[in-house]
Amino acid sequence: MEQIAEVPALKQALFWMNLYRELLAVDESALHRMRALLLEDSARKRGEAFYDPDVELLVAEIERVRSRHAHWHSLVERLVHSGTEPSKSAIR
């Protein structure tokens, strides 16, 4: 009976783990692009250092999303090892 109750929990954990993985990819891509644009802008201004608070905010957001992803990934691992293993394609 316990395994049956864990299947919805596993599906929910997989949903959130995958969602946070996708968010992390988008945020990291945005950060990479922002840094590239800042470097281009800095080069045009003859090497002047340029600070953008949005970069700092995005880095903090990435750390928060990375933490949430780790939480859900850990839960998926625990549920899988408890005997409710999903199909291999469900965990990416």
Stockholm file with secondary structure:
# STOCKHOLM 1.0

chainA/1-92         MEQIAEVPALKQALFWMNLYRELLAVDESALHRMRALLLEDSARKRGEAFYDPDVELLVAEIERVRSRHAHWHSLVERLVHSGTEPSKSAIR
#=GR chainA/1-92 SS CHHHHHHHHHHHHHHHHHHHHHHHHHHHHHHHHHHHHHHHHHHHTTTCCCCCHHHHHHHHHHHHHHHHHHHHHHHHHHHHHTTCCCCGGGCC
#=GC SS_cons        CHHHHHHHHHHHHHHHHHHHHHHHHHHHHHHHHHHHHHHHHHHHTTTCCCCCHHHHHHHHHHHHHHHHHHHHHHHHHHHHHTTCCCCGGGCC
//
